[in-house]
Amino acid sequence: MAQLESIIFITGGVRSGKSSFAEKLAADIWKKGPSGKLHYIAAMQPSDTEMQKRIKRHQEGRNQSGLEWKTWEKPVSIGELAEVFERNDVVLLDCLTTWLNNELFFEEDRWQKEEYLADLFGVMWEGIVQIAEKVRTLVIVSNEVLNEPVADNELVLQYSRMLGKLHQEIVSSAQNAYLVEMGIPIDMKGVVK
């Protein structure tokens, strides 16, 4: 697999500090390069009070950064945004696990259709590639949920398989990959330039 020099992958557990690290890293890369825009693709949907609080906290953090983030709220079909980005832009996608969840449940029970699952990986991967090939840097945040035992539940198994496959494909193609634990980023692949 050829490397997509523009991809940086960041993963970690819930509340590990991965989103804060990703925002800072994207902003630092943006500041160092030629003029372009700083974009944030938000896949999260406010499904309950806790999600609403998390979304608000993330928005406030970006607003307090003093940087002009252009936020795109796009829970599904994220690849469609590729056309709005330009060569010198830096894009942060937060987060892959939420995006996958949204795709699986956008329409009821479509995760049970084999042909849909077979196509979903390709659709998501192609969306990532379309954005990565268009911009200077694409930072992708994901959750590290694959370390726990997988329940004997077909939905959980399908989700885990798809997420694992996406993680492997992204990391094998990415220039850099980080695991964030307790707010500390651990360099798993590559060096930030």
WOZI-V660049 format. One record per helix or strand. SS is the DSSP state (helix for helix, strand for strand). FROM is the first residue (numbers start at 1). TO is the last residue. If there is no record, write none. Layout:
# WOZI-V660049
ss=<SS	SS>
from=<FROM	FROM>
to=<TO	TO>
This chain:
# WOZI-V660049
ss=<strand	helix	strand	helix	strand	helix	strand	helix	helix	helix	strand	helix	strand	strand>
from=<4	18	38	49	69	78	90	96	110	114	137	154	174	184>
to=<12	32	42	64	73	84	94	105	112	134	143	173	181	189>
